[in-house]
Amino acid sequence: METKLNGTTISLIKGDITRQNTEAIVNAANSSLMGGGGVDGAIHRAGGPEIVKECKKIVDLQGRLPAGKAVITTGGKLKARHVIHTVGPVWRGGDRNEAELLASAYEESLKIAIANGLKTVSFPSISTGAYGYPVYQAAEVALRTVLDFLKAQPAACLKKVVFVLFDPGTYQAYEEALQKLDPSATPTERGTV
Ligand code: ADP
């Protein structure tokens, strides 16, 4: 499914983010930036040791990365030239600023992409795995944040934002959220993004 907003295409696809050829892919990292399970582990495995080397330098300089912030490294052996590492919130019931921190993780990732002159970015579903954020709520925050951010930018500051969703349930949640937020969103043929 996809939609267009202010010159940017926003697409939802099912798949593995490590195989995307956008200029950057976003990693749902943890504050240590030293790798972990889920999508984080998959990105470090596929990208090789160059990524963690740069992450270590960043942590040595600025300390652990707090939830809601983002940093950028090489993509190592990935097709994507860069990995943007962001930390989503751990779900603690919903009244511990989780929605704001999740929105900030998406927004800071988009800002860092633009600051580095990148035009195409892929996101996973941040916080909805090990961090336990309910996926329907997370999908709405993720899409609303990206759509609102793009609306407020100069036209076509980014060409393409892709949500790469790993399992059917997650894909469905994002599809429903996008339909709700933007009824003009249309189905895409597989392989077109
Ligand atoms: P978090 O700790 O932020 O919750 P996880 O990696 O545990 O991050 O999960 C976030 C989402 O990423 C989940 O929906 C999980 O299924 C998904 N995921 C895991 N591996 C991949 C991958 N290779 N590509 C895209 N998404 C993935």
Boltz pocket constraint, residues with backbone or C-beta under 6 A from the ligand:
constraints:
  - pocket:
      binder: B
      contacts: [[A, 15], [A, 16], [A, 17], [A, 18], [A, 28], [A, 29], [A, 37], [A, 38], [A, 39], [A, 40], [A, 42], [A, 88], [A, 124], [A, 125], [A, 126], [A, 127], [A, 128], [A, 129], [A, 130], [A, 131], [A, 132], [A, 133], [A, 164], [A, 165], [A, 166], [A, 167], [A, 170]]
      max_distance: 6.0
